[in-house]
Amino acid sequence: INSLIKNEIELLSKMNHINIVKYYGVFIKGIKLNIVLEYCRGGSLLSLLKKIKKFDEYVIKNYISQVLDGLEYLHIHNIIHRDIKCANILLDKRTCKLTDFGGAKIIKNEINPLTSSFNGTPNWMAPEIISNSKATRYSDIWSIGCAILEMYQGEPPYYDKKDPLNVYKCIRKNEPPKIPEGMSDQLKDFVQKCLVFDPRKRYN
């Protein structure tokens, strides 16, 4: 079994939270390994976002509060997701569920939280991961801020940079993602506190 798939199965089998997709088991058919997960009829937030272009702030706050509940559960159990984005948030009726734990890791301890493995998607990736430092639970908080921007503007942060290399350059220069016009002061303040370059100063 591929190490990422094995890692995902091991983590999913231990989780039990309304905002994390449920794992039911695996079976092999031919040469394919099939993972059986909870059916979320609404699909991913990304697929919904492509249809409606952007979410209202009320909807964003509702979805993100649920994602944060799931994320808190992970962090309490010393697990960091490392790839939070709309594509990895599923919707079942009105309930959001985190999925795709192939890149998730268990934090050993706070002093040496992780090996500095490079994982995530560039536009949502925390600066400390891009600079090859160690990922922590605060790396997920950066991705939460990025996911909010994605929901609000229908595009991920740094989408105007086109090439992933240009995204890396911006983050290495400590250039924060642009905050879209029209965002309320409350949501803007929350996003900015998620997108702090020093992970120790981000929201907990």
C-alpha positions as CSV (number, residue, x, y, z in Angstrom):
1,I,0.0,0.0,0.0
2,N,1.2,3.5,-0.9
3,S,2.6,5.2,2.3
4,L,0.2,8.2,1.9
5,I,-2.8,5.9,1.6
6,K,-1.7,3.8,4.5
7,N,-1.2,7.0,6.6
8,E,-4.7,8.2,5.6
9,I,-6.3,4.9,6.5
10,E,-4.6,4.8,9.9
11,L,-5.6,8.3,10.8
12,L,-9.2,8.1,9.5
13,S,-9.8,4.8,11.4
14,K,-9.1,6.6,14.7
15,M,-11.3,9.7,14.1
16,N,-14.8,10.3,15.3
17,H,-16.2,13.8,14.8
18,I,-19.2,15.2,13.0
19,N,-16.9,17.6,11.0
20,I,-14.5,14.9,9.8
21,V,-15.5,12.5,7.1
22,K,-16.2,9.0,8.5
23,Y,-14.1,6.0,7.5
24,Y,-15.9,2.7,7.1
25,G,-13.2,0.3,5.8
26,V,-11.2,-0.8,2.7
27,F,-11.6,-3.6,0.2
28,I,-9.4,-4.7,-2.7
29,K,-10.9,-5.3,-6.2
30,G,-8.5,-6.5,-8.8
31,I,-5.4,-4.4,-8.3
32,K,-7.2,-1.5,-6.8
33,L,-7.5,-0.6,-3.1
34,N,-10.9,1.1,-2.4
35,I,-11.4,3.2,0.7
36,V,-15.0,3.4,1.8
37,L,-15.9,6.8,3.3
38,E,-19.1,8.5,4.4
39,Y,-21.2,9.8,1.4
40,C,-21.5,13.6,1.4
41,R,-24.2,14.4,-1.1
42,G,-23.2,18.0,-1.5
43,G,-19.7,17.2,-2.9
44,S,-16.8,19.5,-2.1
45,L,-17.0,23.2,-1.4
46,L,-14.8,23.7,-4.5
47,S,-17.4,22.0,-6.8
48,L,-20.1,24.2,-5.3
49,L,-17.9,27.3,-5.5
50,K,-17.4,26.7,-9.2
51,K,-21.2,26.9,-9.7
52,I,-22.0,29.9,-7.6
53,K,-18.6,31.8,-8.0
54,K,-18.4,33.0,-4.4
55,F,-20.1,32.5,-1.0
56,D,-21.8,35.1,1.1
57,E,-20.1,36.1,4.3
58,Y,-22.9,34.5,6.4
59,V,-22.3,31.2,4.6
60,I,-18.5,31.5,4.9
61,K,-18.8,32.0,8.7
62,N,-21.1,29.0,9.0
63,Y,-18.8,26.7,7.0
64,I,-15.5,27.9,8.6
65,S,-16.9,27.6,12.1
66,Q,-17.6,23.9,11.4
67,V,-14.2,23.4,9.8
68,L,-12.6,24.9,12.9
69,D,-14.6,22.5,15.1
70,G,-13.1,19.6,13.1
71,L,-9.7,21.2,13.1
72,E,-9.8,21.6,16.9
73,Y,-10.6,17.9,17.3
74,L,-7.6,17.1,15.1
75,H,-5.2,19.4,17.0
76,I,-6.4,18.1,20.4
77,H,-5.4,14.7,19.2
78,N,-2.1,16.1,18.0
79,I,-2.9,15.7,14.3
80,I,-2.3,18.4,11.7
81,H,-4.0,18.3,8.3
82,R,-1.6,20.3,6.2
83,D,-3.8,20.7,3.2
84,I,-7.0,22.6,4.1
85,K,-8.8,24.1,1.1
86,C,-12.2,24.1,-0.5
87,A,-11.4,20.9,-2.4
88,N,-10.8,19.1,0.9
89,I,-14.0,20.2,2.6
90,L,-17.1,18.1,1.8
91,L,-20.7,19.1,2.4
92,D,-23.5,16.8,3.6
93,K,-26.7,18.8,3.7
94,R,-25.5,21.8,5.9
95,T,-22.6,20.0,7.6
96,C,-19.0,20.6,6.5
97,K,-16.5,17.7,6.8
98,L,-12.8,17.7,6.5
99,T,-11.4,15.0,4.2
100,D,-8.1,14.0,2.4
101,F,-5.8,13.0,5.2
102,G,-3.1,11.6,3.0
103,G,-0.7,14.4,4.0
104,A,-1.8,14.7,7.6
105,K,0.7,14.0,10.4
106,I,0.8,13.3,14.1
107,I,2.7,15.9,16.1
108,K,5.3,14.2,18.2
109,N,5.8,17.1,20.6
110,E,5.8,20.9,20.5
111,I,9.6,21.2,20.6
112,N,10.1,19.0,17.5
113,P,6.6,18.9,16.0
114,L,7.4,17.3,12.7
115,T,10.0,16.4,10.2
116,S,10.2,19.2,7.7
117,S,8.4,17.2,4.9
118,F,7.1,19.4,2.1
119,N,3.4,18.9,1.8
120,G,0.4,21.0,0.8
121,T,-0.8,23.0,-2.1
122,P,1.2,26.2,-2.9
123,N,-1.6,28.8,-2.8
124,W,-2.7,27.5,0.6
125,M,0.7,26.6,2.0
126,A,2.0,28.2,5.2
127,P,5.3,30.3,4.8
128,E,7.1,28.0,7.3
129,I,6.5,25.0,5.1
130,I,7.7,26.8,2.0
131,S,10.8,27.9,3.8
132,N,11.4,24.2,4.7
133,S,10.8,24.8,8.4
134,K,8.7,22.5,10.5
135,A,4.9,22.5,10.1
136,T,2.9,22.9,13.2
137,R,-0.8,23.3,14.1
138,Y,-0.4,27.0,13.2
139,S,0.3,26.0,9.6
140,D,-3.3,24.8,9.4
141,I,-4.5,28.2,10.7
142,W,-2.7,29.9,7.8
143,S,-4.6,27.5,5.4
144,I,-7.9,28.5,7.1
145,G,-7.3,32.1,6.2
146,C,-6.5,31.1,2.6
147,A,-9.7,29.0,2.4
148,I,-11.8,32.0,3.5
149,L,-10.3,34.1,0.7
150,E,-11.0,31.2,-1.7
151,M,-14.7,31.1,-0.6
152,Y,-15.0,34.9,-0.7
153,Q,-13.5,35.6,-4.1
154,G,-13.9,32.3,-5.9
155,E,-10.2,32.0,-6.4
156,P,-7.3,30.9,-4.1
157,P,-4.9,33.5,-2.6
158,Y,-2.1,34.6,-5.0
159,Y,-4.2,33.4,-8.0
160,D,-3.1,36.3,-10.0
161,K,0.5,35.1,-9.8
162,K,-0.4,32.2,-12.3
163,D,2.8,30.1,-11.7
164,P,3.5,28.3,-8.4
165,L,7.1,29.6,-8.5
166,N,5.7,33.1,-8.3
167,V,3.6,32.2,-5.4
168,Y,6.6,30.8,-3.6
169,K,8.6,34.0,-4.3
170,C,5.8,36.2,-2.9
171,I,5.5,34.2,0.3
172,R,9.3,34.1,0.8
173,K,9.3,37.9,0.5
174,N,6.6,38.1,3.2
175,E,4.0,39.5,0.8
176,P,0.6,38.7,2.3
177,P,-2.3,37.7,0.1
178,K,-4.5,40.5,-1.1
179,I,-7.7,41.1,0.9
180,P,-10.7,41.5,-1.5
181,E,-12.6,44.8,-1.5
182,G,-16.0,44.7,0.2
183,M,-15.0,42.2,2.9
184,S,-16.5,43.2,6.3
185,D,-14.1,44.5,8.9
186,Q,-14.9,41.5,11.2
187,L,-14.0,38.9,8.5
188,K,-11.0,40.9,7.3
189,D,-9.6,41.1,10.8
190,F,-10.1,37.3,11.3
191,V,-8.4,36.5,8.0
192,Q,-5.4,38.9,8.7
193,K,-4.9,37.2,12.1
194,C,-4.7,33.8,10.3
195,L,-2.3,35.1,7.7
196,V,0.5,36.3,10.0
197,F,3.9,35.2,8.7
198,D,5.2,34.4,12.1
199,P,3.3,31.2,13.1
200,R,3.8,32.0,16.8
201,K,1.7,35.1,16.4
202,R,-1.2,33.5,14.5
203,Y,-4.6,32.7,16.0
204,N,-4.5,29.6,18.1
